Amino acid sequence: MPHQVHLRTLGRVSDHRLSMLRSLAVAVLRYERVKTTEAKAKEVRRIVDKIIGLGRDGTLAARRRSLALTRDQLIVEKTFTDLRERFGDRGSGYTRLVRLGHRVGDGAPMMLVELLEGAPAQARPEAAAPAEAPASGVRGIARRLRRGGQSEPAAPAPEGAETKVAPKPAAKAAPKAEAKKSKKAETKKAETKKPVAKKAEPKKAEAKKPKPAAKKDTADEKKKPAAKKKEKE
């Protein structure tokens, strides 16, 4: 007789199998859509439904149990706030399995695990609606935890009361910008006041200086003393 057929071992030891299913369940709650094999998807669905059921319980003991299962404070906060409001009217069956065919390689059947949309949000009156909608998802929860809790929206003003808006002070120009503008204005004024430069008069032709007379040849002078010597002799 076959025994323990209710449990899928997935070819892993118990510690490895539990850690793998925990990480898959956290991924489904964080991203709300995960692609995996058929055997893993059917096992993860049970854990996800259990964690969301603890979130709908809302007690301190349920919060501690869900923290022991997921080991992630952001996911626990999301299940106890966002998912609790989304699945307030649903008792079970918070996930949907969609077949995606067979995987290329080993031919394993693949499935898409995704959370249901839940109850549609009811329309609220415009007067009671806050100016900014609170951030949802894991990132919005992380912001709330950093701020120490979500701040309450301000009470809307009555219809008959008039709201006075304080006038905004005129922005003063920076001193540097004013100095630059004054310098530009001064340079423009200086350029307009400058006289027009006179055209350079053509230079008069300078009178040519007479060239010095060429020196006479010294050959005659050299000959004169020689002639005198002959006369003395």
KOLMAR-285319 format. One line per 3 residues: number of its first residue (from 1); their letters; for each residue x, y, z of C-alpha. Coordinates in nm, 2 decimals. Layout:
BEGIN
NUM) A) X,Y,Z | ...
This chain:
BEGIN
1) MPH) 0.00,0.00,0.00 | 0.15,0.34,-0.09 | 0.20,0.57,0.21
4) QVH) 0.26,0.95,0.24 | 0.12,1.02,-0.11 | -0.04,1.34,0.02
7) LRT) 0.30,1.51,0.03 | 0.52,1.61,-0.27 | 0.88,1.57,-0.18
10) LGR) 1.00,1.74,-0.50 | 1.32,1.54,-0.49 | 1.46,1.73,-0.19
13) VSD) 1.52,1.68,0.18 | 1.27,1.84,0.42 | 1.49,2.14,0.52
16) HRL) 1.57,2.23,0.15 | 1.21,2.18,0.05 | 1.07,2.40,0.32
19) SML) 1.31,2.68,0.26 | 1.24,2.67,-0.12 | 0.86,2.68,-0.06
22) RSL) 0.90,2.96,0.19 | 1.10,3.17,-0.06 | 0.84,3.10,-0.34
25) AVA) 0.55,3.20,-0.11 | 0.72,3.53,-0.02 | 0.78,3.59,-0.39
28) VLR) 0.41,3.53,-0.46 | 0.30,3.77,-0.19 | 0.55,4.04,-0.29
31) YER) 0.52,4.03,-0.67 | 0.17,3.87,-0.68 | 0.27,3.67,-0.99
34) VKT) 0.53,3.39,-1.01 | 0.61,3.14,-1.28 | 0.71,2.79,-1.16
37) TEA) 0.65,2.42,-1.23 | 0.31,2.26,-1.17 | 0.42,2.05,-0.86
40) KAK) 0.58,2.36,-0.69 | 0.28,2.58,-0.77 | 0.03,2.33,-0.61
43) EVR) 0.24,2.32,-0.29 | 0.31,2.69,-0.27 | -0.07,2.76,-0.30
46) RIV) -0.13,2.59,0.03 | 0.13,2.81,0.21 | 0.01,3.13,0.06
49) DKI) -0.35,3.06,0.15 | -0.23,2.99,0.51 | -0.04,3.31,0.54
52) IGL) -0.33,3.52,0.41 | -0.57,3.35,0.64 | -0.34,3.45,0.94
55) GRD) -0.35,3.81,0.81 | -0.73,3.81,0.80 | -0.72,3.68,1.16
58) GTL) -0.53,4.00,1.27 | -0.43,3.88,1.62 | -0.09,3.91,1.77
61) AAR) -0.05,3.53,1.78 | -0.13,3.52,1.41 | 0.12,3.79,1.33
64) RRS) 0.39,3.60,1.51 | 0.30,3.28,1.33 | 0.31,3.45,0.99
67) LAL) 0.65,3.61,1.07 | 0.78,3.26,1.16 | 0.66,3.13,0.82
70) TRD) 0.78,3.42,0.60 | 1.07,3.57,0.81 | 1.00,3.90,0.63
73) QLI) 0.85,4.20,0.82 | 0.74,4.38,0.50 | 0.54,4.08,0.38
76) VEK) 0.38,4.04,0.71 | 0.28,4.40,0.72 | 0.13,4.37,0.36
79) TFT) -0.08,4.06,0.45 | -0.21,4.23,0.77 | -0.30,4.56,0.59
82) DLR) -0.35,4.55,0.21 | -0.43,4.18,0.16 | -0.66,4.18,0.46
85) ERF) -0.87,4.46,0.31 | -0.86,4.30,-0.04 | -0.98,3.96,0.08
88) GDR) -1.21,4.07,0.36 | -1.52,3.89,0.20 | -1.34,3.58,0.09
91) GSG) -1.29,3.28,0.31 | -1.03,3.09,0.11 | -0.89,3.04,-0.24
94) YTR) -0.68,3.36,-0.27 | -0.46,3.24,-0.56 | -0.51,3.14,-0.93
97) LVR) -0.32,2.88,-1.13 | -0.28,2.92,-1.50 | -0.12,2.66,-1.72
100) LGH) 0.17,2.79,-1.95 | 0.26,2.47,-2.14 | 0.58,2.27,-2.11
103) RVG) 0.93,2.40,-2.04 | 1.18,2.38,-2.32 | 1.46,2.14,-2.22
106) DGA) 1.31,1.89,-1.98 | 0.94,1.93,-2.08 | 0.82,2.01,-1.73
109) PMM) 0.46,2.15,-1.71 | 0.48,2.52,-1.61 | 0.22,2.72,-1.42
112) LVE) 0.16,3.08,-1.33 | 0.07,3.15,-0.96 | -0.10,3.48,-0.91
115) LLE) -0.31,3.65,-0.64 | -0.68,3.73,-0.72 | -0.79,4.09,-0.76
118) GAP) -1.03,4.07,-0.46 | -1.33,4.29,-0.40 | -1.35,4.60,-0.61
121) AQA) -1.28,4.93,-0.43 | -1.59,5.13,-0.35 | -1.62,5.48,-0.47
124) RPE) -1.57,5.74,-0.20 | -1.72,6.10,-0.19 | -1.48,6.36,-0.31
127) AAA) -1.49,6.57,0.01 | -1.37,6.27,0.22 | -1.10,6.16,-0.02
130) PAE) -0.75,6.26,0.08 | -0.54,6.48,-0.15 | -0.28,6.20,-0.21
133) APA) -0.36,5.83,-0.21 | -0.15,5.63,0.03 | 0.12,5.42,-0.14
136) SGV) 0.04,5.05,-0.18 | 0.26,4.75,-0.22 | 0.58,4.65,-0.05
139) RGI) 0.75,4.99,-0.12 | 0.46,5.18,0.03 | 0.47,4.96,0.34
142) ARR) 0.84,5.02,0.38 | 0.78,5.40,0.37 | 0.51,5.37,0.63
145) LRR) 0.74,5.17,0.86 | 1.02,5.43,0.82 | 0.79,5.71,0.91
148) GGQ) 0.65,5.52,1.21 | 0.30,5.47,1.08 | 0.08,5.63,0.82
151) SEP) -0.03,5.99,0.91 | -0.40,6.06,0.93 | -0.54,6.28,0.65
154) AAP) -0.65,6.63,0.74 | -1.02,6.69,0.81 | -1.20,6.85,0.50
157) APE) -1.31,7.21,0.54 | -1.69,7.28,0.55 | -1.86,7.38,0.23
160) GAE) -1.96,7.73,0.35 | -1.62,7.83,0.49 | -1.40,8.03,0.26
163) TKV) -1.04,7.93,0.24 | -0.79,8.22,0.23 | -0.46,8.16,0.05
166) APK) -0.17,8.36,0.18 | 0.00,8.55,-0.09 | 0.34,8.42,-0.19
169) PAA) 0.63,8.66,-0.12 | 0.79,8.80,-0.43 | 1.11,8.62,-0.50
172) KAA) 1.41,8.85,-0.46 | 1.66,8.85,-0.74 | 2.00,8.72,-0.65
175) PKA) 2.27,9.00,-0.59 | 2.49,8.84,-0.85 | 2.22,8.86,-1.12
178) EAK) 2.16,9.23,-1.04 | 2.54,9.30,-1.05 | 2.56,9.14,-1.40
181) KSK) 2.27,9.34,-1.53 | 2.41,9.67,-1.41 | 2.75,9.59,-1.57
184) KAE) 2.59,9.51,-1.90 | 2.39,9.84,-1.89 | 2.71,10.04,-1.81
187) TKK) 2.90,9.88,-2.10 | 2.62,9.96,-2.34 | 2.61,10.33,-2.23
190) AET) 2.99,10.36,-2.27 | 2.98,10.22,-2.62 | 2.71,10.47,-2.73
193) KKP) 2.91,10.77,-2.58 | 3.25,10.68,-2.75 | 3.33,10.93,-3.04
196) VAK) 3.37,10.80,-3.38 | 3.73,10.75,-3.46 | 3.87,10.98,-3.73
199) KAE) 4.00,10.83,-4.04 | 4.37,10.83,-4.07 | 4.49,11.10,-4.30
202) PKK) 4.72,10.98,-4.58 | 5.08,11.05,-4.51 | 5.24,11.32,-4.72
205) AEA) 5.52,11.22,-4.94 | 5.84,11.30,-4.76 | 6.08,11.52,-4.95
208) KKP) 6.36,11.33,-5.08 | 6.69,11.43,-4.93 | 6.97,11.50,-5.17
211) KPA) 7.22,11.22,-5.19 | 7.58,11.31,-5.09 | 7.82,11.37,-5.38
214) AKK) 8.02,11.08,-5.47 | 8.38,11.11,-5.36 | 8.63,11.16,-5.63
217) DTA) 8.86,10.89,-5.71 | 9.17,10.89,-5.50 | 9.39,10.78,-5.79
220) DEK) 9.47,11.14,-5.89 | 9.56,11.23,-5.53 | 9.80,10.94,-5.51
223) KKP) 9.96,11.05,-5.84 | 10.02,11.41,-5.73 | 10.29,11.35,-5.47
226) AAK) 10.48,11.13,-5.71 | 10.49,11.41,-5.97 | 10.63,11.65,-5.72
229) KKE) 10.91,11.41,-5.63 | 11.01,11.40,-5.99 | 11.02,11.78,-6.01
232) KE) 11.25,11.81,-5.71 | 11.49,11.56,-5.86
